[in-house]
Amino acid sequence: MARKKIEFRPDPTGHDWVSKLLLTPKQRRSVLKWLLYSLVCVAGLVLQDTFLSRLQLLGGGFEPAPALIILICVLEGTENGSVFALVASMIYVFSGTGQDRYCILYLTLAAVLAAAFRQGYLRRGTGSDLICVGGAMVLYELALFATGVFLELTYSARWGVFVMTALAGTLGAGAAYVPLKRIGTIGGNAWKE
């Protein structure tokens, strides 16, 4: 009997550029999730610098960008959220929206403290997440206020404006809570507690 000739076929060449990145489907979903988080923060930054810069609520302005950064950190937890908060706060400051370089430290620290407090003492839920975002925003704005008073950029009677800015930013984060929560489920719900 004659033996069957076995031929080797060349690997198929695909035209899909995503398959050439050598990422698993789970890694692709993770990249998509963080990309969508970043796009939401950029959209909040653009809204803050254009449309919302003219609006005031009892003397305080609307700052959704820091509130969104803090909310994403609270939703993702301290491990992943702290890295995102650091990078996003650097982009926030270096884009010209943040007051000065000290905002990087203040925003990252407030976001990580809020995420750690939520993970350590509160159950996961809409109310607990927004309470932590509100507390972190007040902490962030009061740190900016104290720095402004120390550097003689503002006077001490304006503390209410900073608190109202924190509360208005928390309202903006509350409006974006549901979409950000849905984005966080891309790639499956990880056990974070």
Salt bridges, closest charged atoms under 4 A:
GLU76 OE1 - LYS33 NZ 3.45
GLU76 OE1 - LYS192 NZ 3.72
ASP129 OD1 - ARG118 NE 3.47
GLU193 OE2 - ARG118 NH2 2.82
GLU193 OE2 - ARG124 NH2 3.34
